[in-house]
Amino acid sequence: MGGKLRPNRRLRLEGVVLYNNDPLSPRLAIKRPIAYVTQHDNVHLPFFTVRETIEFVQRCALWQRCMPQSNAVQGRDSYVDYILHMFGLKKIENERVGTLADSIKDSDRNRLATAEIAMGTYSVLLYDQTSSGQDSLITYDLLQMLQSVVHVQHCAAVISLVQISPESFDLFDRVILLSEGEVLYQGPRECVESYFLKLGFKKPAHVESGTFLQDIAAGEGGQYSQQPSSLSIEELIKFYKGSDYYKDVFRLVSSEKATQATLFRTSSIRASLQGNDVLVTEAPSVESCACVRVGDKVTGVCERNEEFQYVESSDSASKVSYMLKASYSSILLQLERNLDEAGNAMYYQRHFGWQQFCSWWLSTWCLIRRQTIFVMRLKGLAIVRLLQILLVGLFTGSLFYHKGGRLDQYEMNSMRTIGFISMMTLMLINIVQLPVHIVFHRPVFYKQQGQHLFPVSSYVVAHAILNIPQSVIEALLYSLCVYFLASLSKEKAAHYVQYLGLIFVTAYLGSLWMLLVGAIAPMLEVATTMGGSFVALNLLFSGSTIIPSVISWYWRWVLYITPTRWGNVIFTSTQTDNRYELPCTLYRTYPFCLLHPTLSLGQAFLKYYELEAGGKRLVLAFGVIVAYILVLIYLAYLAYSKVRIQETASAIPRQKQYVRGPNNVEQAENGGTRAPGRWTCKLSVKPVTLSFHQLRFTRRGVRSSFEQVVLDNVSGYAKPGTMLAIAGGTRSGKATLLNCIAGRLPPGKLEGDVSLNGLKLDRLAICRISGFAEKLEAHQQYLTVRESLEFSANLRLGKQISADDKARHVTEVLELLGLSAMSNQLVGNLKLVTARIQETRRKLTIAVELAVNPGILFLEDPTAQLDGTSSREILRLLQSVALSGRTIISMLDHPSGEALSVFNDVLVLAIGGHTAYFGPVGWNCKQVLHYFTSVPSSPPYNEQWNPVTYILGALGGGIKERKPLHDFSQLYQSSSLHQANAEVLERLLKQQPDPELKNISSRYAASFKTQAAMVFLRNQRFLWRNVTYTLRRLLGTILVALVMGTLYLNISVEKLLSMTSASLFPYIQLIMISGLTANNVIPQLGTDRLVYYRENRARMYSPMLYPLSWAIAEVPYLLLGTLAFVGIGNGLANLAVDSVSAFVQYWIGLFLFTLAVTYFGIFVTLLFPNSLLAMTVSSISTSVWVASSGVSIPRYNIQFYKWLYWINPYQYAVNILTTTAFHCDTGTPACNACTIGASCPGCKCKRLVDLEKKLVQIYGPVFSQFIRASFVWERLSKARVLEKHRIGKDFLALAFMVLLFAVLAIVSFARLKHNRK
């Protein structure tokens, strides 16, 4: 209905959606009638407060309303205060909305997302899952607020829900009940029960309306049927299409004129029969805010609990008119009026006819202001980037210390390299922006742009403008460090300005590319690859590594559109201007002077490297870069306008083993066929009684110094074979209590005792005998369902259990939870094989914990985001588990009365962490309700209400911040129930410790050998099936190899220019392979750590095995990738392919280097708490390594960093690869006797033919007989300090670095606190 579904080859949409008879087309969709909010739209920019988030929407909306000024604070908008108060956000208006420890909760974010919608003017609100992550009282208040917004703004709301309490259900006017994409009912909410009663389904008093309807839609309505056989879904669909409700809907949607239909209830109305129509003659007193006018047509009436009577003929019109005259009670009416097309058009244009709320300039200014605040709040990243620039700048400047202006040919080449390294560094440093764009900005952009708060162009321009000062500061810092330390041209002030401008536009270009990548990359792994590839391609076609005239014609055009090529021209031509004026006749040994002896030193240098630039050419060079910037801005605009990334999860390979058949569909969709009862598990279970005594938990806020009491004097117990529920409102400490008694202590201070079978809480013991089903369903996406359970069982079941028994136990768990039919499906593919993905994933989470045969099972809200049928199925399974002798303790956020009744006992917490009730639940919550209703002055309980909502209302809370009816904590402390519980707790406290639990000493259940085998196997499966990571990396390697191979194709090394370019092939190859591996592994490993955190909390295996398994699992893929790179790239370039030994040596050298930088990427990922810092350090290290590798500046010219040269993996790899590719033994007698210009048949070493011809011309044929031949290897080894005898040591050095980075990764992972969440 919101126009968000985009048909493609797999999705087909038929039919039409009309808004006032205007089809939902792209023209209408870009306007503002529709606000579409999903459960995933509770995303907000972190580091902003709640008030700042609302104020941004208010500034973009520019909707000034007349509100009471008494609540307004000076300098603040009164309507913002009104909205904050209305949605219960006033108390947390200064709290940040991010994901930090002291930020607001998920339920608050949901309300904030709804408050943002309330700030706008929309005619239709489409809202998905308003109850997600909230208790029933808050959901009721939120829906009531939405109802007020609908009435005040005269708009319509369509809300999709899976969990709804009776009180919330009664707030709706109409209901659409769906089953498998078909409508079972669409009509007034008050008539839905009478409609299904007519079909033979009667709702019991204790069953909530939402659960009743969901059961019917799920095909489980037989329990409510009053007939021997209930109607099937197909029959219900047929009955609906023959009903008056369907006919009325069909009449309305088929009308040629736009018709407004309104439902409202009134106790008095005056209407008259005029022909076949019943028209309103006097506007009545109504109980809703619907607008009623004289002349409105009455098309239907309904008295309470009766069928709706529609006006279809003169007889029915007379009957309806009589009912209105005879009725003295409240009656539900359906009124209709034809919209005035002219007036409606004017209203629509005035309120919704523009794409955004405010002008382009104002929205752009709002975005610039917000982005400025975001950068200032994210000052940690800004400081890190400035330090990064400063460190790299100081390093580059000191590395090339006083290289500028020197007349040595190698110093001149080093000067040329400064520009190339500067541009590469400034581009590479922007890769750290990718997580900010993809993780922080993009989800919020999708939400707010969909709400039409601003145009896409404003967003792109605002980011482009904000990148300017950032790039200026970075360019200024870097240029000051490099320019003067390297003694670059000081002849003219304009030279420094040109260098500063070049560095600025390069940095700005890199930031815009990252902005573009942030729009089109589906995930962070792909984004880093794209960012690194852009830098690498700019490096490859910059003209620094391969001279333009050497490039084949089919690649030469790329050179002219590459900005770094023109940047290289600008820098080198500027630095040679007025500095190298001496004639080349004085420097005939220099290769560029040999080829161009009539020119000056600087001119010959520029001509040799094809970097000449006059005044017009410099303007053209800057013009090309500026044009590139404008193109990137436009491409970013197109990308953010057209591309919508649905999710950021990795791609999962599809499997075809699962076939839906008549037998397994029911099992897969309905959760199995096992009847409720005791679970007969073959493995013996350890009965566990858990008790907790006088628990008090306090914590200190991150930005505050005072201690906050989360739990206060909480006691309780749970025995084998029973189920204990922990309930309460928001901020009552439910989750904290569950974590404390499960041994997972959050940051803070815990006082009191927790015991297991008399043993004081012991982390080893509770991990060994318990399972913890977390709300965060972090599973390895590339394992099958069965493999996930086998992984858990093999690592957490005792050594005394055989492998066959473990396998049988896994099969039993799969059968219990109805997962057998999809046991061979990958976890990431479950959404493709079942429509009930939430229920299936919840079952998988529980199954993984049941696979360890726990004596006690803890659960974090197992029914969250599940409909009534799925919740009943999950609770039925848990009941079967409890009946097998296990203890079940579960925290519940949004339980229905039926769900709570499944539990034996409930612990109700009041706000502040006080115990309001601990005792039995009773059938249909009778006992817990009796306790609360028996308190004097408590309001009476209505059987139609949700018991939990009633209890939470009595305790206070919700959005409206109700005051508690009584001090229930004090009432409980003085009750007989508390006294009885205290006696039981006293006996449990004196219980003798269980010797079996007391004697647990081993940290892990499985042996180290088993741990290693399972973790290594799991990671190997992960990489084999993760086609996004492994296959894309391999394809990227092949693509780069093809580009480099064809770029260097047919380049003859027997010419000086060609040899200079070809000798840099291994160097470029190393930079490329580094960008494809180290930067790619960082986001992948960072994402996978969520799975490890869950496994670490469960004490499955030694932490050192996780990075070690990653390191070992990468080896075969890197072997294959480097083999493809060498085979394709070197084969086309004809380097190191003369013999098998040379090929293998080159391949092994490249593999060891790739392994080293990959392990370095793993190390820095595990060293830092987030991938942002890891990518920053990785980019710094890459820049430093590339600059000090002995290529840009020879080893003997490095002044301060020779120590860095010797710990640089690049220089070892460069020596191995370049020597292997170009070495030739020139010490043979035949080669020693070879002179320039002479033929040497016995010497097979390649020579520089063009250089020898030039020398013969200079020295003549007589003297040439005494000059040694110019061998490629001798000239190259001298210029680059290449040493053949070092290759063996270089291999050992690379192997040592591989081992060192692997050990550092293991130590960092095992020791650092952020890796032990």
Disulfide bonds with the S-S distance in Angstrom:
Cys584-Cys593 2.24
Cys1224-Cys1245 1.92
Cys1231-Cys1243 1.90
Cys1234-Cys1240 1.85
